[in-house]
Amino acid sequence: MKFNSFLKISGFLMLFVTLALHAGVNVGEKAPAFTALTSQGKSLSLSDFKGKIVVLEWMNVGCPFIKKHYDSGNMQKLQKEYTKKGIIWLSVASSGPGKQGYLTQETAVEQNLLKEASPTALLLDANGDLGHLYGARTTPHMFIINKDGNIAYNGAIDDIRSTDVNDVPKATNYVSQALDELLAGKAVSVSATQPYGCSVKYKD
Amino acid sequence: MLNRNYLTNLLIYLLFVNFACSESMSGPDVRIITETTTLLPGMPFLVGIHFKLPEHGHIYWQNPGNSGLPTEIQWTLPEGFKAGPLLWPYPQRFEAPDDVTYGYKNEVMLMCEITPPPNLQSGQTIQIGASVKWMFCAESCIPGEKDLILEMRMENADKKEDKQRSILFDHWKNQLPITSEKLNVFADLQDHEIHLIVLPRTGSINIENLFVFPQDENIIDPNEKEIVTKHKNGILVRLKLSPYLQHSLQRFRGVLVMDLNGFTKQTVEAFSIDTLLNNKQGE
């Protein structure tokens, strides 16, 4: 029992130190480990998906940049297409309590925006721990972790910064581009771009 | 002489005015205005896009910072007319948890110099169109757009109208960053940072309330506050590079805003910086 307590305490301290040091993740670095709660109330860890490609999608149901990708059906299409190919897609809501885009288990199911969404899971990160761990700056902000557990992409969803749904088909989608390259065993051609969107509404 | 009718009318008027002037839920009030109503062949004039913003929230500078969208203006001009670059008054920093952005609150006027052709015919009425797009963010973000049209004729307006225009334009022209020979700027790259050395020709620089706004996106990390220290009779500003910077840097462009404290007659002045990197002469 004492040893378990020791492990728990040192584990907690290590996590704390990890959080304190990380100001974000760089392409090529090991993706930071995490455990989070889904909108279904289940606990999920990055280690559950060892050997798989994982997408992290920071989102906020009220943000006009997010609405562009959901109203156009673009995000849902990407989620469906790539989860079918065995990719793990995790949507993350890091808005703090009382802030725009704040979600709980109860309110998550009510969101019209998410009705057609099909990520592997929606992670509820109201404390902002996961957001800070990865350095999520905007919604959307996309991260891709490759099969080796390293960051393969960090940045914008596509190359047209706007809230206009008409720009979605015109844009180069960096996420589908990178995922297609990873699935074909190729190097990711564009691995880091400046993300655009609303700020992540972290708790104060 | 006050009578009941007058008081009733006054009350109704005041209620109406109060209602009409209450904060617009639909976002900024935007209008187009020229510095002069006189149109002369080949004579440049300033056009302003004037924003009056709701109390809480802001719109964005050409580099919006960590999030948001730069304010955008597309001009539609008659044949032969030319538009210069968009002129941005110096911005402000807005800080939220993990989100530093650059922009304007309450009110701002973006400007542009328009030059008519030398062969402009007298008696012509011309139209200047501006398609304006912005992102207004407070707790939430609301995109907005407006198409504005202004007509101009080659004739003078009455002097009273001109005075109001000059006051407005003088105010916002004074907020434009200036290029000054009073300052020598040197810059180099060291350890994922740009080091800017700013030395005044005379006097010294107050390091309090000093800000550097990078003009180009994706160069400097907006979420990392610049570190300003005294250096000789000037300052050293250390700016952290953006983690998304993917190319090699040749130059740094930005706006330096500082409290003058006797530097000139104004209290705040904004200087335009445009310098090649690895120019270490200031050390």
Contacts between the chains, C-beta under 8 A, distances in Angstrom:
chain1	res1	chain2	res2	distance
A	24	B	243	6.1
A	26	B	243	6.6
A	62	B	140	5.6
A	63	B	140	7.6
A	63	B	141	6.4
A	64	B	135	7.8
A	64	B	141	5.6
A	64	B	142	7.1
A	64	B	143	5.3
A	65	B	141	7.8
A	99	B	139	7.1
A	100	B	139	5.9
A	100	B	140	4.6
A	128	B	97	8.0
A	131	B	98	8.0
A	132	B	98	7.3
A	135	B	243	7.8
A	137	B	66	5.6
A	137	B	67	6.9
A	137	B	98	6.8
A	137	B	99	7.3
A	137	B	223	7.3
A	138	B	66	7.2
A	138	B	67	5.0
A	154	B	244	8.0
A	155	B	244	6.4
A	161	B	69	6.6
A	162	B	69	7.2
A	163	B	69	7.3
A	163	B	135	7.4
A	163	B	143	4.5
A	192	B	243	7.5
A	192	B	244	5.5
A	192	B	246	6.3
A	193	B	244	6.3
A	193	B	246	8.0
A	194	B	217	6.4
A	194	B	218	4.6
A	194	B	242	6.9
A	194	B	244	4.3
A	195	B	244	7.8
A	196	B	67	7.5
A	196	B	69	7.7
A	197	B	67	6.1
A	198	B	67	5.6
A	198	B	68	7.6
A	198	B	137	7.1
A	198	B	140	7.7
A	198	B	141	4.9
A	199	B	66	6.1
A	199	B	67	4.0
A	199	B	68	7.8
A	199	B	96	6.0
A	199	B	98	7.2
A	199	B	99	3.5
A	199	B	101	7.4
A	199	B	137	7.9
A	200	B	98	6.5
A	200	B	99	7.2
A	201	B	139	7.8
A	202	B	97	4.2
A	202	B	98	5.4
A	202	B	99	7.9
A	203	B	97	7.3
A	204	B	97	6.0
